[in-house]
Amino acid sequence: MESHMTGYEFKTPRRIMGLTLAHAAGLIGIKDRRTLQRWESSPGPMPEFAAATMHAAWDDWISELGAAGAPTPKQWAAYAG
């Protein structure tokens, strides 16, 4: 399965979650943060394993926010109405 997540689409949730390049690189299993930085700057798609890991991390992060009582993205959208 080919990834359709761009570097920008990877970088945005990484930054929202407060992950540094080094932490995110470790999370997806690469040793060099510069590799991740290069992927994020590229117009092409992210490798599938990196995209899948970021999707999972984002889903976990959203779940943790909900468990802590924070509004979900759907709730925020309803507030903005």
C-alpha positions in Angstrom: 0.0 0.0 0.0 1.4 3.3 -1.0 1.4 6.3 1.3 -0.4 9.5 0.3 0.8 11.4 3.3 3.1 14.3 2.3 5.9 15.6 4.4 3.8 18.6 5.4 0.9 16.3 6.4 3.4 14.4 8.6 5.0 17.5 10.1 1.8 19.2 11.1 0.6 16.6 13.6 4.1 16.0 14.8 4.4 19.7 15.8 0.9 19.8 17.3 1.8 16.8 19.5 5.0 18.5 20.5 7.3 15.9 19.0 10.8 16.9 18.1 12.4 15.6 14.9 14.6 13.3 17.1 11.6 12.0 19.1 9.5 11.4 15.9 12.4 9.7 14.2 12.8 7.3 17.1 9.0 6.7 17.1 9.0 5.6 13.5 12.2 3.6 13.9 14.9 5.6 12.1 18.1 6.6 13.7 18.8 9.9 12.0 16.5 12.9 12.5 18.0 14.4 9.4 16.4 11.7 7.3 13.0 12.6 8.7 13.7 16.3 8.2 14.5 15.5 4.5 11.3 13.5 4.1 9.2 16.3 5.7 10.8 18.8 3.3 10.1 16.7 0.2 7.0 17.2 -2.0 6.7 13.4 -2.4 4.9 11.0 -0.2 6.2 9.8 3.1 7.3 6.1 3.3 4.2 4.0 4.3 5.7 2.8 7.6 6.3 6.4 8.7 2.8 7.5 7.6 1.2 4.5 9.4 3.1 5.2 12.6 2.2 8.9 12.6 -1.5 8.0 12.0 -1.4 5.6 15.0 0.4 8.1 17.2 -2.1 10.8 16.3 -5.0 8.5 17.0 -3.5 7.6 20.4 -2.9 11.3 21.2 -6.5 12.2 20.3 -7.8 9.4 22.5 -5.6 10.5 25.4 -7.0 14.0 25.1 -10.5 12.7 25.1 -9.8 10.6 28.2 -8.4 13.6 29.9 -11.7 15.5 29.2 -10.4 17.7 26.4 -12.9 18.3 23.5 -12.5 16.1 20.5 -11.9 17.7 17.0 -15.6 17.1 16.2 -16.6 19.0 19.4 -14.2 21.8 18.5 -15.8 22.0 15.1 -19.3 22.2 16.7 -18.1 25.0 18.9 -16.8 26.9 15.9 -20.2 26.3 14.3 
